[in-house]
Amino acid sequence: MVDILHRVGVVTPSPEKVYDALTTVEGLASWWTDDTTGSAEVGGVLQFRFPPGGFDMKVLDRRDSELVRWEVVDGPTEWVGTTVEWNLRQDGDHTIVMFKHKGWREPVEFMHHCGTKWATYLMSLKALVETGKGAPSPNDVHVAYPD
Amino acid sequence: MVDILHRVGVVTPSPEKVYDALTTVEGLASWWTDDTTGSAEVGGVLQFRFPPGGFDMKVLDRRDSELVRWEVVDGPTEWVGTTVEWNLRQDGDHTIVMFKHKGWREPVEFMHHCGTKWATYLMSLKALVETGKGAPSPNDVHVAYPD
């Protein structure tokens, strides 16, 4: 089992805006993909769609301004059953975002791609909170093409 | 042992320019850090310096337009003994860069940071080859601050 791990620091006085961007359909649509639907409550399922396909994520857990956990319940075979975990904490004028996409069965080429792509989406989340404008799909940063 | 894995696709007709950017001091200085010195030949040591510190990398292996491998011989404790491996292959009009920073002993917070930061440097390498201009330190993309 192998994991994708990332960390960004978002300039913002409290974790609230980052947490909102991870726990509302409008927030998620503003940095990951504008085609986001579903329920962001615990037990709910979020549908994230991109031009090449997408993911359904069940919300396993959320704790105000601290934690969000999803399980991938539909999408590419390599993703199904993996979990995505966000931990937030405040450090001075930054919200530190610790990101884990856990439980990949093998370090396949697609996992390498997703590792880089997640980084660009985390930078989109950071930009959204800091500037009001993210780069969600279909206006996302391309790390290869098509991606 | 845990690894940082990434993949980018660089629009270029052959892997030659990417390989040059990984195997010459001038190339490395144009996307990773402008304070790069040393020898990029097999058995040589490269010194990469950034405002907060740096790394010395011994060149373990290189094969024209295919492979580069370094071992970290000096730098932060977490990095020493880890290896950095670049595999290149051509796929149509893209050079596919498969990147592995292997052998981290623990998935510490610093590893999360380095995972994100490597992604931004890979995007700098991609930009260098595609546009002639990368974003090496000290003009690198910040994923937190200081970083």
Interface residues (C-beta under 8 A of the other chain):
Chain A: V2 D3 I4 L5 H6 R7 V8 G9 V11 H94 I96 M98 F99 K100 P107 E109 M111 H112 H113 G115 T116 A119 T120 L122 M123 K126 V141 V143 A144 Y145 D147
Chain B: V2 D3 I4 L5 H6 R7 V8 G9 V11 H94 I96 M98 F99 K100 P107 E109 M111 H112 H113 G115 T116 A119 T120 L122 M123 K126 V141 V143 A144 Y145 D147
